[in-house]
Amino acid sequence: MAEELQLTIQVELCKATVESARSVAKHLKIEESEVKDKSKISIVNKIGQVIEERLISISEEEKVSFLQAIVQILVDIPPPLETVDKDKDQSELLSLKRCGAKV
């Protein structure tokens, strides 16, 4: 499980913006001087190094929790879908039909 999460983190870091990578670095308490004015690849490499160092000294269960927290930072969680009022949708649909719009 931990290995899969590490791979997910690597993939997400590759897709992430520099700002997102800096956010992960901040979460990992990496000194700002180590990521300021650095390229994305440098930041990603530093994050990988820090993750590896931290994983050495913790149990498998702690590894999974630690890695899941990082994945949550990286992965965009879509906002909840808004509830739809069916009556309102029907009335909007009818008004569109009256206007001659093809629906």
Sequence and secondary structure as in RCSB ss.txt:
>XXXX:A:sequence
MAEELQLTIQVELCKATVESARSVAKHLKIEESEVKDKSKISIVNKIGQVIEERLISISEEEKVSFLQAIVQILV
DIPPPLETVDKDKDQSELLSLKRCGAKV
>XXXX:A:secstr
 HHHHHHHHHHHHHHS HHHHHHHHHHTT  GGGTTT  HHHHHHHHHHHHHHHHHTS HHHHHHHHHHHHHHHS
          HHHHHHHHHHHHHTT   
